[in-house]
Amino acid sequence: MELKEKNFCFIIHLHTKSWLRYTRRPHFSPLGDFGNLIVIERPLALFSKDFLSELTENIKLYLKFHAKLRTDERSNAKITRPVLLFGNNIKKKISFIQKADLFLLKFQINKLIKNCGTKIHFLTSRHQKWIIEKRNDSKYILDMNDEWSMMPYKENLRPIIEKETRDVIKLTDLTTVVTRALEKKYKFNEKVIFLPNAVDVKHYKPHFADDSEKLEEKPVSELVGDLRIVKKQKNDPRLHKTDLSIFENFESPIVGSYSGLSGNWSDFKFIHKVEQLLPENYTMIASGNIHPPTSEKFMDEYREYIKKPRMIYLGYVDYAKLPDFLEHLDVGLVMHRADDFNIHSAPNKIWAYLAMGLPVVSTDFLTEPDKKIYEGLVKFARTPEEYVQFIIESYENDTQELKEKRRNLAVKYSTYARAEKLVKIIKDKLFD
């Protein structure tokens, strides 16, 4: 609690419009135990194409949910979505607009933190470079959980985005990265710190665990009242389902994933072969959808896969119900493509599976240094044949002792433990 006594404010600048993401809300919420927590959702830009394209609906939704100051019941964070003039792209080009929007942003933030001392700003995107100011009462930390330069799968954009990323890192006081691969690529100064992903073990709590109090989450539909508010785009297929009665139709073994197949990131050809090889008595089920790739080089395998997938896709189970979904599984699956983008990533689903005591079988997409954190409790398969073998072995050889061992590892890497470590890093690196 030392930081709270020092009157610090942790200010989280999201690059998404709602404090409902699966990753950053659990990761940052525990900071509320160490200081005052402020969440700045992605600002509404009045003169942006996104806002003006559906002006009436966007105004209605903003007034319905975002216009009022909210408080997160889990962390006591104050949550606001500021109104600015322009989007990030034009701010990159015109310094006057950048300064005007920074003035508006600071004005709206300062209304929330009148009695705050040093402000610790967390940036979650390279596009937020314009927020950084060199001030005695402010520190800036870049929270990097993907290799942004490779995310679009467009070779011509890689050097541009990589330069933008490095430019932001140079300006910030610290940068946290979630994998050793990211650390190796971007650690060109001592300000880049490896801080792995974590899991909310109070949310993902299996029936056998007695190491913490289980905290119930409200479904998104209850939190926002209108799912259009949290949709990324107009035709967003996420359903936020809460009904899991489909499991009444199945018996063990049941294997699956808490997300679907995600465009360029998932290996359709690999999973198609796995579905063909896995014995018929195994039920395969995923909580998400099948998203088509944006890269043309993956379209043929995608088209072949969607002809007749064996996996059952539920259409995005609500975050509040994911622990219940995982309680029905016997093995948790990770279906990432082994490529330059995913080698830098650290899927939160692995920690969620481990927190629920599940065996985990994954494609072999991580570097050896990044596998070490799982202490041999995750199986990485190089081929579909090996993947199927690992699924069968994991199911048939699972024990209560192994379940508890996985759970204990997840507790070691809980979101609270991550926040505690982050606070120590801030104190040691920025205030010694």
N, C-alpha and C positions, 0 to 999 in steps of 0.2 A: 504493500500500500504506500510505499515511500513516494512514488511519483505523484499520487493524488495529494499528498501533503504539500508537495511542491507546486501544486496548482497547474499541472500540465493539461493541455487539451489535445486529444488525438482527433484529427480531422481526416476522414476518409473520403477521397474524391473518386466516386464511381464513374466508370465509363458506360454504365448501363443505367436505365431510367428508374430502376426500382431496387430497393434493399432486400431483394428476395432471391438472390443468386445462391446456388448451392455451395459455392466456394468461399466467397469473401465475407459473407455475413457470419458463418461459423468461425472463420479465422479471426476476424476483427472484433467480434462481440465480446470476448473475454477481456479486451483492453478496457472495457467499462469498469472492471474491478481495480484497475491501476491508475485511472484518471478519468477526466470528463471525455465523453465520446460523442463526436458530431459526425453525421453521415450526410455528405453532399451528393445527392443523386445527379445523374447526368443532366446538366442545365437544359431547360427548354429555350431554344434559340428562335426568337420571333421571326427573324428574316432568313430562315433556313427552308430548304426545299421540303424536308420532311414535315415541318410544321405547316407550311402554307398549302401543301398538296391536299390536305384534309383539314382545313382550318376549323370548321365548325365542330367536327368530332373531337379534334385535339383540344380545343378550348374546353369543351364539355368534360372530357376525361380529366384534364388538368384540374379544373375547378372541383370535380367530384372527389378527387383523391389527393393530388399533389400540392394543391394550393395551401393547405393547412399544415402547420407544424405537427409532426407526429412523434411519438415516443415508442421505441422498441421495447416491448415488455421483457425480452430476454436480457438485454444489456443496459437498459435505461438510456440508450443512445437517443439524441435528438436528431430527427431525420427531416431534411428539407430538400426540395428540388427548386433551385434558383431559376429566375427568369433572366436571360441575357439577350443580347441583340443578334449575334451571328454564331454560326457553327465554327468548328475548328479549322476547316480548310481555308476559309477566307482570313481567319486570324493569323494563319501562317504567312500570308502575303502582305497584309496591311497592318503596320504597327499601331497606327492610331486606333483602329478597331480593337486590336488586342488590349491596348491600355484602357479603352472605354469599358470593355467587358470585364477586365480585371478589377476595375474600380467598382463596378456593379456587384461582382461576386464578393469582393471584400466587404462591401457595405451590408450585404445580406447575411454573410457569415458573422460579422461583428455584432449583429443584433442578437445572436445566439450565445456569444461568448464574451460578454461585457467585462467579466471579472477574471478572465483567463490570463495566465502568465505565458510561458513559452508554448507555442503551437507546433505540434508535430503533424505535418501534412503527409498523408500517404497518397501517392499518385498511382493509378492502376492502368495507365495507358501512356504511350509515347506522345500522343496528341495533347497531353496536358502540360507540355513544356511551358506554355505561356503563363501558367499559374505561378511558376517559381520566381520568387523575389529574394534578394539577399538582404535579410533583416536580422537584427539581433534577437528578436522575439519569435523567430520561426525557423524550423528545420524541415527539410523535405526528403522523403524516402520513396523511392520507386519500388513498387511491389510487382515483380515480374514472374509470371507463372506459365509463360509460353514463349516459344521462339517466334516473335511476331513477324520477322522477315520471311519466314517460310510458311506462315499461315495461309496466305492467298494461293500458294502453289503456282506462282508465276515468277519465272526466273528473272524477268526484267525488273521486277519490283524488289528483289532481295537486297541488292546493294543500297538502294534508296532507303528502305525501311531499316536496314541494319545501321546505316549512318545516323538516321533519326534517333534510333535507340541509343547509340553510343553518345550522341549529343546530349540527350536527356540525362544519361548516367553521369556524364562529366559535370553537369550542373547541380545534381542532387547531392545531399550530404551522405546518404547511404542508398544502396540498392540491394534488395533481397531477391535471391533467385531460388527456385524450388528443386533444381537438379544440379548434379555435379557437371553435367554436360553444358548447361547454361553458364555455370560458374567458370568453366574452362574457356568458354568462348568470349565472355564479357569481363573477366576479371583482369582489366588492364590497370586497375588501381586497387588500393586496400579498402575502398569504400564498398566493394561488391562482396556481399556476404551470402553464403549458402544457408538457407533456412527452409527445410523441407515442408511439404504440405502436411496437414494434420487432419484429425477427425473429431467431431463432436461426440464424445463417448457417452454423453448424457442423452443425446438424441438416438444414436445407434447403440442401443443397449439390448442384448439378447435376454431371453427369459432366464438363463442360468447365472447371469452376472449379478453380483451384489456389491460391486466396487463403487457405485455411485447412484445417485437418485436419477430416475428416468424423468426427463422433462418432456411433456407433451407439447407438440407444435399444433397450431391451428392450420387447417387447410388454406391454401392461397385464396380460394373463393370467399372464405370468411374474412380474410384480412383486407382484401381490396374491394369485394362486392361486385366487381365487373372484370372478367378475365382479359378484356381488351386493354386494360391498363398495363398489364405485364407482358403482353405479346410483343415480340421483337419486330414483327411485321404484320401486315394485314391478314395474310393467310397462314399465320403461325399455327402449325398442327398440334401444338402442345395442349393436352386436354386437362391436365391436373386431376387425373382420376383418383377417386377415393374408395371405389368399390373393388374389393379383391375376391369376391365370391367365386371367380373363375377357378380358383385353386381347389374348390370342392370337387372339381371334375378330375383331379390328378392325384396320383400316388407317387411316392418316391421310387426312383431317383428323379429329382427335378433340378435342372441346371439352368443358369441364365445370367442376365446382366441387368443392372439397374439403369441402363441407358440403351438406346437402340444402336443402329448403324449410322454413323455420322459422316456422310459425304466422303470427302477426300481422306479422312482420317481412319476410316475402317477398311479392313481388307476383305472385300466381298468374295473374292475368289477363294481365299483361305477358309472363310467361314462356310462357304457353299460346300467345300470338300469335307469339312468337319461334320456338317449336317448329314452328308451322305454316309460317312463312316461310323458315326456314333450309333450304338445299338438302339433298336426301335423302342425298347422299354424305357429309354430316357426321354423325359419331357424337356423341351427347350423353350424358355420364355424370357422375354425382355420387357422392361417397363416403358421403353420409348418407342420411337418410330424408325422407319427406314428413310433416311435423307439422301437424295441423289447427290453425286459428286459434282463439283463445279469444274473440275479438270477433265477435259475430254479424254485423256489417256486412261481414265478409270471407268468410262461409260460402258464399255463392252461387258466388263465383269459385273457391273451394276445391273445392266439389262438382263444378263443371264441369271443373276441371283433372284431378281424380283419375279421371275416367271413362276416359281413355286417354292418360296422359302418354307423351311420346316419350322423355324423359330416362330413362336407366337409373339406378336408385338401388341402390347396393351395400349399404346398411345400416350405415354408420359404419365406416370404415376406421380401424384402430388408428393412433395417433399415430406409432408407430415406423415405419409403412409409408407415411405420407403423402408423404414425398419420392419414393418409388418410384411412388406413384400419380400424382404430378404430372409425373414424367419421361415418362409416357405421353401427356400432354396436349399439344396444339399451341396452345391458347388457354385462359386461365383466366377463369372467369365469376363475376361478383358479381350477385346477383339480389334485392337489397334493395328494399323499397318506399320510394318517395320520400315521406317524411312527417316529422312533427315529432319522432318518436322517432329514426329512423335518421339524421336530419340532424346529430344530436349524436354519432353512433357512428363508430368507426374500425376496420373489420374487419381482423383479423390476416391473413385469407386474402390480402388484396391484397399484403402484404409477403412472404408465403410464395410467391406466384406470382412476384413480382419477383426474389426470392432464387434461384428456380429458372430465371430467365431467360425466363419466359413473358410473352407479350403479355397484357394484361388489358383486358377489356371489362366495364363496369359500368353499371347503371342510374344515373341522374343524381340521386343522393340527398344529396350533400354540398354544403356552401357553397363558394363560390369560394375563400375563404381556406384551407379545408381541402383543396382539390385541389392547391394550389401545391406541397405537399410532395412530390408524385409527379413533378414536373418534366416534365409533358407525356407521361409514359410510360404513363399509364392513360387509356383512352378512356371518356368518360361519355356515355351515350346517353339522349336525352329520349323517344324513341319506340321501339316494337318494330322498326319498319322501319330506324331508324338503328342499333339494336343489332345487327341481322343484318348490315347493311352493314359495321359496324366489325369483326365477327367475321371476315367474308370478307377484308376488307382486311388485318387483322392477320395472318391465316394466310398469305395470298398474298405479303405484302410483308416477312415476317420475315427477319432476317439474323443471322448470328453476331455482328456488331457491335452490333446492337440487344440481343441476348441478354446480351452482356457489359455493356452500358450499364445494363440493368435490374439485373443482379447487383451491379454496383458501387454503385448507389443503395441497394440493400438492405444492403450491407456498411456503408455510411455510417450507416444507421439500425439497426445490429445491436443485439441485447440487451446485449452487453458495452458498446457505445458509450453506450447509454441508461443503464446502471448507472453508468458513469463520470461521465456528466453529472449524474445524480441525486446522487451522492456530492459533487460540486462544489457543487451547489445547497445541499445540507445544510450543508456547511462554511461557505459564503458567507452563507446566510440565518440559520442557527441558532447559529453559533459564532464569528462575527467580532466 
